Amino acid sequence: MRNDYARFVDAFDILEPFSGDVPKGFLVDFIGALTDGEFRTMWGIDPETIGGGHMQTALPDMTWGEGWFEAVGWLEAAKAAKDRYVMVTLGACYGAQAVGAYKMLQAINPMPAKLVAVEAEPTNYEWVVRHFQDNGIDPKDQWIIKAAIGADNEPILFPIGAPGSGAGNCISTNETLSRDIYASQLIAGGNTKDALRNLIQTGSTGLQKDLVPGYDFKAEIKFVSAVTLGDVLGPFDVVDYLESDIQQSEIIVFPPCMDILKRKVRRVHIGTHGKDVHAELLALFEADGWDIVFDVPPNTEHFTQWGNFNINDGILHAVNPTV
């Protein structure tokens, strides 16, 4: 049954929430995943004021909103895993979803795991490595891909900067209209020789973009390498859990790869951006026979007997009955 919240409200009761000492400068969550405060400074976290003592955490509840749905995904994917676990995160940022999924697996159904993190922003990429190490995961045993996820393998214009914000995507920066605007700006700047040299030598337009209105999240528009979802899934026979938060790029990434998803992936959890995007992806998964667990459109408010919550990114969570 879709959006059967009652089925999952008590699901976390099999866990003991983390309780213990936390290093100075680190946050910790209910499953014991440590997060360096540096990764969260853009959201108001001061590393000097966190950690350094005993912490008692609480189990997830529905008032967490998106965080609760993500934790349900970790839990259900870990419960269903057999023999070897493969988890893929698209738009990994600093790797929070991969580490959370891994910690959940080791807590309730320990087994060997392969984590695949796709992230284009260079500082985020380095943070994924650190985040894995901080949580006892050897990055050399995982697959961390420094690239954007796109519809094809052509280089993509992508915003580089504002690490940790999770706001970068290749929709607003790489579409034809955006490229035309960038070209016009470079020409109007009257320094096309330097601009051309910069593009050839560094792949950068030299242009700056504000990623989120009201926040000081500035990024430089640069060319980056791109991989497709098919490239990422290709090496694996089965992927237990695929998580995606790619800021509306999901609408160009998923539709061309529905066939390989149906063959290989057991469970998907997609953060959707825009109600039209959410509806289109939902229709594709329904048409392919996936069981829709959660269908919660973006920018909605919800009232339940277990607590109220707001959703910014939409939640599309589906299970493949054929894998």
C-alpha positions in Angstrom: 0.0 0.0 0.0 1.3 3.4 -1.0 2.2 5.9 1.8 1.4 3.3 4.4 3.1 5.3 7.2 1.8 3.0 9.9 3.8 0.2 8.5 7.1 2.0 9.3 6.3 4.1 12.4 7.7 1.5 14.8 10.2 0.0 12.4 13.2 1.6 14.2 12.3 -0.1 17.5 14.7 -2.9 16.5 17.6 -0.3 17.0 19.2 1.2 20.0 19.9 4.9 19.3 23.5 5.9 19.5 24.8 6.9 22.9 28.5 7.6 23.6 31.4 10.0 23.3 31.7 12.1 20.2 35.0 13.7 19.0 35.3 17.5 19.2 34.0 19.1 16.0 31.7 16.3 15.0 28.0 15.7 14.8 26.5 12.2 15.3 23.2 10.7 14.3 21.0 7.9 15.7 22.9 5.2 13.8 26.3 6.4 15.0 27.4 8.1 11.8 29.9 10.9 12.5 29.8 14.1 10.4 32.7 16.6 10.5 31.2 20.0 11.3 33.2 21.5 8.5 30.8 19.8 6.1 27.9 21.8 7.6 29.2 25.2 8.2 27.2 26.7 5.3 24.1 25.7 7.3 25.2 27.5 10.4 27.1 24.7 12.2 30.2 25.9 14.1 32.7 23.0 14.5 34.1 24.6 17.6 30.8 24.3 19.4 29.9 20.6 18.7 31.1 17.2 19.9 33.8 16.7 22.5 31.6 14.9 25.0 28.8 12.3 25.6 25.8 12.4 23.3 22.5 10.6 23.5 20.5 10.5 20.3 16.9 9.6 19.5 15.4 7.3 16.9 13.9 8.9 13.8 10.3 10.0 13.8 8.0 11.4 11.2 8.5 15.0 12.2 11.9 14.7 10.7 10.3 14.8 7.3 12.8 13.9 4.5 15.3 12.5 7.0 12.7 10.0 8.3 12.0 8.8 4.8 15.7 8.4 4.1 16.2 6.4 7.2 13.3 4.1 6.3 15.1 3.6 3.0 18.3 2.6 4.7 16.5 0.3 7.1 14.4 -1.5 4.5 17.2 -1.9 2.0 19.5 -3.4 4.8 16.8 -5.8 5.9 16.3 -7.2 2.4 20.0 -7.5 1.5 21.5 -11.0 1.0 25.2 -12.1 0.8 26.6 -8.8 -0.6 25.2 -5.3 -0.4 25.5 -2.6 -3.2 24.4 0.9 -2.5 24.6 3.8 -5.1 24.2 7.5 -4.2 23.8 10.1 -7.0 24.7 13.6 -6.1 26.5 12.3 -3.0 27.5 15.7 -1.6 29.8 14.6 1.3 28.5 11.0 1.3 25.9 11.2 4.1 23.5 8.8 2.4 26.1 6.2 1.7 27.5 6.2 5.2 24.0 6.1 6.8 23.0 3.1 4.6 26.3 1.3 5.5 25.9 2.0 9.2 22.4 0.6 9.1 23.5 -2.5 7.3 26.2 -3.3 9.8 23.8 -2.6 12.7 21.0 -5.0 11.6 22.3 -7.3 8.8 26.1 -7.1 8.6 27.7 -8.3 5.4 30.3 -7.1 2.8 29.3 -3.9 1.1 30.2 -1.8 -2.0 29.3 1.9 -1.8 29.2 3.9 -5.1 29.1 7.7 -4.8 28.8 10.0 -7.8 29.8 13.6 -7.1 31.0 16.3 -9.4 32.0 19.1 -7.0 35.7 18.6 -6.2 35.6 19.6 -2.5 32.6 17.4 -2.0 34.5 14.6 -3.6 37.3 15.0 -1.1 34.8 15.2 1.7 33.3 11.9 0.6 36.7 10.3 1.1 37.0 11.9 4.6 33.5 11.0 5.6 34.1 7.4 4.7 37.4 7.3 6.7 35.8 9.1 9.7 33.2 6.3 9.9 35.6 3.3 9.5 35.0 2.8 5.8 38.1 2.3 3.5 37.5 4.6 0.5 39.8 2.4 -1.6 37.4 -0.5 -1.3 34.5 1.7 -2.6 33.8 3.4 -5.9 33.8 7.2 -5.7 33.2 8.8 -9.1 34.3 12.4 -9.7 31.8 13.3 -12.4 28.3 14.7 -12.9 25.5 12.3 -13.6 23.8 13.1 -16.9 21.8 11.9 -19.9 25.0 11.1 -21.9 28.8 11.3 -21.7 29.3 14.7 -23.2 31.1 17.2 -20.9 28.6 19.2 -18.8 28.6 22.8 -17.7 28.3 22.4 -13.9 28.5 24.9 -11.0 31.6 24.3 -9.0 31.6 25.8 -5.5 29.5 26.0 -2.3 30.5 22.5 -1.1 28.1 20.9 1.3 25.1 22.9 0.0 23.9 20.1 -2.2 22.6 22.7 -4.6 24.5 21.9 -7.8 22.8 20.5 -10.9 23.4 20.2 -14.6 19.8 21.3 -15.6 20.0 25.1 -15.0 23.6 25.4 -16.1 23.9 23.0 -19.1 20.7 23.6 -21.0 20.9 25.3 -24.4 19.4 28.5 -23.2 22.0 28.8 -20.4 24.9 28.1 -22.8 23.6 30.9 -25.0 23.4 33.3 -22.1 27.0 32.4 -21.0 28.3 32.9 -24.5 26.6 36.3 -24.7 28.0 37.3 -21.3 31.5 36.3 -22.3 31.3 38.2 -25.7 29.8 41.3 -24.0 32.6 41.3 -21.5 34.9 42.3 -24.3 37.7 39.9 -23.3 37.0 36.9 -25.4 40.7 36.0 -25.9 41.2 35.5 -22.2 37.9 33.8 -21.9 38.8 31.3 -24.7 42.2 30.6 -23.1 40.5 30.0 -19.8 38.0 27.6 -21.4 40.7 25.6 -23.2 43.2 25.5 -20.3 40.9 25.0 -17.3 37.4 24.2 -18.7 36.0 27.2 -16.8 33.8 30.0 -18.2 34.9 32.3 -15.4 31.3 33.1 -14.7 29.8 33.0 -11.2 26.3 31.8 -10.3 24.2 32.1 -7.1 22.9 28.6 -6.5 20.1 29.4 -3.9 18.3 32.7 -3.6 18.9 34.2 -0.2 22.0 32.2 0.5 25.6 33.0 -0.2 26.2 29.9 -2.3 28.3 31.0 -5.2 29.8 28.7 -7.8 31.8 29.0 -11.0 30.5 27.5 -14.2 32.9 24.9 -15.5 33.0 21.9 -17.8 33.1 18.5 -15.9 33.1 14.9 -17.0 29.7 13.1 -17.1 28.6 9.5 -16.6 25.2 8.0 -17.2 23.1 5.9 -14.8 23.8 3.0 -17.2 27.5 3.5 -16.8 27.2 3.4 -13.0 24.9 0.4 -12.8 26.7 -1.6 -15.6 29.3 -3.4 -13.5 26.8 -4.8 -11.0 24.4 -7.7 -11.3 22.2 -6.4 -8.5 22.0 -3.1 -6.7 20.2 -3.2 -3.4 19.6 0.5 -3.0 19.8 3.5 -5.3 19.5 6.9 -3.7 19.3 10.1 -5.8 19.3 13.8 -4.9 20.4 15.6 -8.1 18.4 18.8 -8.0 16.0 18.2 -10.9 18.6 16.4 -13.1 16.6 13.3 -12.2 14.3 14.1 -15.1 17.2 13.6 -17.7 19.0 10.8 -15.8 16.3 8.3 -15.1 14.0 8.1 -18.1 16.7 6.8 -20.6 17.7 4.0 -18.1 14.4 2.5 -17.0 15.2 -0.8 -18.6 18.5 -1.3 -16.8 16.9 -0.1 -13.5 14.2 -2.8 -13.9 16.9 -5.5 -14.5 19.3 -4.6 -11.7 17.9 -2.4 -9.0 15.9 -3.6 -6.0 14.9 -0.3 -4.4 15.1 3.4 -5.4 14.7 6.5 -3.3 14.6 9.7 -5.4 14.5 13.2 -4.1 12.3 14.9 -6.7 12.4 18.6 -7.5 9.2 20.2 -9.0 5.8 18.6 -9.1 5.9 18.0 -12.8 9.1 16.1 -12.5 7.8 14.1 -9.6 4.6 13.2 -11.6 6.5 12.2 -14.7 8.9 9.9 -12.9 6.1 8.4 -10.8 4.3 7.5 -14.1 7.4 5.9 -15.5 7.9 3.7 -12.4 4.3 2.7 -12.3 4.3 1.8 -16.0 7.3 -0.5 -15.4 5.5 -2.3 -12.6 7.4 -1.0 -9.6 5.7 -1.1 -6.2 5.4 2.5 -5.0 6.1 2.7 -1.3 6.2 6.5 -0.9 4.8 9.1 -3.3 5.1 12.5 -1.6 5.3 15.5 -4.0 7.7 18.3 -3.3 6.8 21.4 -1.3 3.9 19.9 0.6 2.7 19.9 4.2 1.4 16.8 5.9 -0.6 16.1 9.1 -0.6 12.6 10.5 -1.5 10.9 13.9 2.3 10.3 14.3 3.3 13.9 13.8 3.3 16.6 11.2 6.0 17.2 8.6 7.0 19.4 5.7 8.5 18.2 2.5 10.9 20.3 0.4 12.3 17.7 -2.0 9.7 15.3 -3.0 9.9 11.6 -2.1 9.6 8.8 -4.6 10.5 5.5 -3.1 9.8 2.3 -5.1 10.6 -1.4 -4.9 11.2 -3.6 -7.9 9.3 -6.9 -7.5 11.2 -8.6 -10.2 14.8 -8.4 -8.6 
